[in-house]
Amino acid sequence: MYDFAPDPDLPAAERYRQLTSAADALTSGEPDGVANMANIAALLWEFLPQLNWAGFYRMIDGELVLGPFAGRPACIRIPVGKGVCGAAAQSAQTQLVADVHTFPGHIACDSASRSELVVPVTRDGAVIAVIDLDSPEPARFDADDAAGVEALAALLSTRI
């Protein structure tokens, strides 16, 4: 049994260090990428406050397809270049959006979302998935969150 109980008062860098350590423990040696994404989505949900969605979109046949997540039902397919997730997939760059309503072409899967962080997961120079975090709080995510999720994405690049 796994029991990860993050301290809500930890500084962001330490919270993400613990999150990445827990992700490493859960995914080490497990070859099933979907199982690994499911556990990581659950970890993100447990470790990060003020989220209304945490999960993955997988790159399949040139488009993003919904993967494991925690939160409300979501859009199933997102074209590369569309919305925040599609922009991250197209550019292979982290997208940190303080107000999704100002993001050109934002796709509103959940109207409660106000801010979003999307980090591409790359392998051999290609985007294989994105990690998507949504919050009902404006400007919920910052550079510390981006760096933490980027470290997580680097760990997962060979495990999903």
C-alpha positions in Angstrom: 0.0 0.0 0.0 1.2 3.5 -0.9 0.5 6.3 1.5 1.8 9.6 0.3 0.7 12.4 2.6 2.2 15.7 1.5 2.5 18.5 4.0 0.4 21.4 2.6 2.8 24.0 4.1 5.9 22.8 2.3 7.7 25.3 0.0 6.9 24.5 -3.6 10.4 23.2 -4.4 10.2 20.6 -1.6 6.6 19.7 -2.5 7.7 19.0 -6.1 10.8 17.1 -4.9 8.6 14.8 -2.8 6.1 14.5 -5.7 8.8 13.4 -8.1 10.3 11.0 -5.5 6.8 9.4 -5.0 6.3 9.3 -8.8 9.7 7.6 -9.2 8.7 5.0 -6.5 5.4 4.3 -8.2 6.6 4.0 -11.8 10.1 2.4 -11.4 10.1 -0.9 -13.1 6.5 -0.7 -14.3 6.3 -1.0 -18.1 2.7 -0.1 -18.5 2.5 3.6 -19.5 -1.2 4.0 -18.9 -0.9 2.5 -15.4 1.9 4.9 -14.7 -0.1 7.9 -16.0 -3.0 6.9 -13.8 -0.9 6.8 -10.7 0.8 10.1 -11.5 -2.6 11.8 -12.1 -3.7 10.6 -8.7 -0.4 11.9 -7.1 -0.8 15.3 -8.8 -4.3 15.5 -7.4 -3.1 14.6 -3.9 0.0 16.8 -3.8 -1.2 20.0 -5.5 -3.9 22.1 -3.9 -6.5 24.2 -5.7 -6.8 22.0 -8.8 -10.0 21.0 -10.6 -8.2 18.8 -13.1 -4.9 16.9 -13.3 -3.9 14.5 -15.9 -2.5 13.5 -19.3 -3.2 13.9 -23.0 -1.3 11.4 -25.1 0.0 12.0 -28.6 -1.7 9.5 -30.9 -1.7 9.7 -34.7 -0.8 13.4 -34.6 -3.4 14.6 -32.1 -3.8 14.7 -28.3 -6.1 12.1 -26.9 -7.3 12.0 -23.3 -5.4 9.9 -21.0 -5.7 9.1 -17.3 -6.8 12.0 -15.1 -8.4 13.2 -11.9 -11.3 15.7 -12.1 -14.4 16.2 -14.1 -15.0 14.7 -17.6 -12.8 16.3 -20.2 -12.4 16.9 -23.9 -11.4 13.6 -25.6 -9.4 14.9 -28.6 -7.5 18.1 -29.0 -5.8 19.1 -32.3 -2.1 20.0 -32.1 -1.9 23.8 -32.0 -5.4 24.3 -30.5 -5.9 25.5 -26.9 -3.3 25.4 -24.2 -2.6 21.7 -24.5 -2.3 21.9 -28.3 0.0 24.9 -28.0 2.3 22.9 -25.6 2.3 20.0 -28.0 3.0 22.1 -31.0 5.8 24.1 -29.5 7.2 21.4 -27.1 7.3 24.3 -24.6 5.6 24.7 -21.2 2.5 26.8 -21.3 1.8 28.8 -18.1 -1.5 30.6 -18.4 -2.7 32.9 -15.6 -6.1 33.6 -17.1 -7.3 31.0 -19.6 -10.0 33.4 -20.8 -7.3 35.6 -22.4 -5.6 32.6 -24.1 -6.4 32.7 -27.9 -8.3 29.6 -28.8 -8.7 28.3 -25.2 -10.7 25.1 -25.1 -13.1 25.2 -22.1 -13.6 21.6 -21.1 -14.6 22.8 -17.6 -16.0 26.3 -17.4 -14.7 26.5 -13.8 -11.1 26.5 -14.9 -9.4 29.9 -14.7 -5.7 29.1 -14.9 -3.7 26.3 -16.5 -0.3 24.8 -16.7 0.6 22.4 -19.5 4.0 20.7 -19.7 5.0 18.5 -22.7 6.5 15.1 -22.1 9.2 14.4 -24.7 11.1 11.4 -25.8 13.8 11.5 -28.4 12.9 15.0 -29.3 9.2 14.3 -29.9 6.2 15.2 -27.7 4.6 11.9 -26.5 2.1 13.5 -24.1 1.3 16.6 -22.1 0.7 16.9 -18.4 -2.3 19.3 -17.9 -3.2 21.0 -14.7 -6.2 23.2 -14.4 -7.3 25.4 -11.5 -10.4 27.4 -10.6 -8.1 30.0 -9.1 -6.7 32.8 -11.4 -2.9 32.8 -11.6 -2.7 29.6 -9.5 0.5 28.4 -11.2 3.9 30.1 -11.2 7.5 29.4 -12.3 8.0 27.0 -9.3 5.1 24.9 -10.5 6.4 24.9 -14.0 9.8 23.8 -12.9 8.4 21.1 -10.7 6.1 19.6 -13.4 9.0 19.8 -15.9 11.1 17.7 -13.6 8.3 15.2 -13.3 7.8 15.2 -17.1 11.6 14.4 -17.5 11.3 11.5 -15.1 8.2 10.1 -16.9 9.6 10.5 -20.5 10.7 6.8 -20.5 7.9 5.5 -18.3 4.8 6.4 -20.2 
